[in-house]
Amino acid sequence: MSFLVPDWPAPSYIRAAVTLRTGGKSQGPYASFNLAAHVGDDPQAVALNRQILKERLNLPQEPVWLKQVHGSRVILADTAPPLPAADGSFTASPNVVCAVLTADCLPILLTDGYTVSAVHAGWRGILAGVIEQALAVPKWRTPPIAWLGPAIGPQAFEVGEEVKAAFLAKDPALASAFRRQGERYLADIYHLARTILHRYQVQPYGGGFCTYRDPARFFSYRRDGVCGRMASLIWRG
């Protein structure tokens, strides 16, 4: 199992990682380190991969997995029922692991050095306000810092006029995240997130990945259709 460690100025007791697609037990289009149980992979392989994850990262407990619905709900991880419908979770408790699964959508990790949060921010979720919710719902002691994990890059994320129009209706300042390509547009999901984060005085780090163009390391739904998912995790030790 391989993973990325965020390069950001979080305290050392804030633990975070993003898994890559290699080093697991899944086969075929899910090869090999798929952590999602909802994409058609062999459940036994997923269970084995999750066990490897816990051992490799020395997780204090099972991550709080979510039923992600491309919405804006952000929940307290401590009291979450099994597989809650939400696109983000947070906790101020030590040893509670917040997690999101992605394969093109943007994972965002947040911390103020005390509270931590993991957010699943696809374009639908960003449009619905999931970033704003992640910043408003937890009781942050100070404005958090953010790390933007692997997502589809601005050279590969093609959208229609209706997507651009919806974002401009939300905020005209987001127009600079779209570049025309023929009759469609290339969208920069990192730019969308950074614009919103900066508005809330949140300093973003990370970014610069492209899941679509890096098949050796990342799953990509847009590239492959049927595929696994990477996990982005954060917890306070």
Order of alpha helices (4+ residues) and beta strands (2+ residues): beta-beta-alpha-beta-beta-beta-beta-beta-alpha-alpha-beta-beta-alpha-beta-beta-alpha-beta-alpha-beta
